[in-house]
Amino acid sequence: MRDMLLIGLYALVAGGVVGLAGAGILRLLRGRSILLHVLVLLTVTVLAVVVGVATVARAMFLSPHDLWVVLVTVSASAVISLAVGAVFGSRLAASAVWAQAARDRERRLEAGRRELVAWVSHDLRTPLAGLRAMAEALEDRIIDDPATVAEYHRRIRVESDRMAQLVDDLFELSRIHAGALRLVPTTVPLRDIVSDAIAGVAPLAAGRRIRLVAADSGWPSVRAGERELARVVSNLLVNSVRYTPEDGTVHIAAGHERDSVWLAVSDTCGGIPEQDLDRVFDVAFRGERARTPGAVGSGGGGGLGLAIVRGLVEAHGGRVDVRNTVRGCQFEVRLPAATGRA
């Protein structure tokens, strides 16, 4: 009985020394990766067993041959244990990282949804209050001057158009997020899409004295849904016009590289803060903090335009990026190319 107590004591002391050393190492490795912690923990555990067995075998005065047999056997088992532990430990670490990333993404999405609800509520409540006031004034005949009545009618139409555009943006975004977007890809001449988009944005640009400049050549064809691509180009142009100060310039160009087509919209907005570059395509992110203060004109969007751009571009298997330039910023879209040029 006394020998068994001594053997247990030897094994406990040897394992305890290794365990304390391992605890110190783990303390020093705070903040490192989960996989590294798992590997250190497995190594400490297996090493504690090996050291405990070796100490007990040594205390039992085994012959050198028998001692080597014990050490080889324990070492082989330790190697197998470490190998298995490393494989499953890496999987566990990867699962933990993915789970944390999923939680972070869910929190960001939830914050985006709350922000979107707040923006949409504001953007709908304000024009609705104005529409109601103007409708009541017209109904009660408080306003009877023909010029004022005509102005009220014009403002009612403008506000109705704004709300219709916001509802349309919400519907488009919901289709993208729900996976209900069904593309009908065709070979589209990019020059035609850009020409139509410029014609649609021209009144807004003229009101802010902003010049729209398109490249004279280099326009390729692209394989894409025509309606969706037109929405992408239009949203990018409207975004640049809205955030560019008066008397500024918005330039649009395109080109062909190997198997992809690029489209770049550059403006003179003054640039985007570096910390906001990754957020400009988020839902409900607006440019007041991201562009030149006070550059946003009346009738700004609901913070959905660039989110729709990213969703539509990614649905085509492409990508959209933004970077700062000397005088402003540049949005670049890359899509799969169609055969031939326009």
Helices and strands as residue ranges (DSSP letters): H 2-28, H 34-59, H 64-139, H 146-178, E 186-189, H 190-207, E 211-214, E 220-224, H 226-243, E 249-257, E 260-266, G 274-276, H 305-315, E 319-324, E 329-341
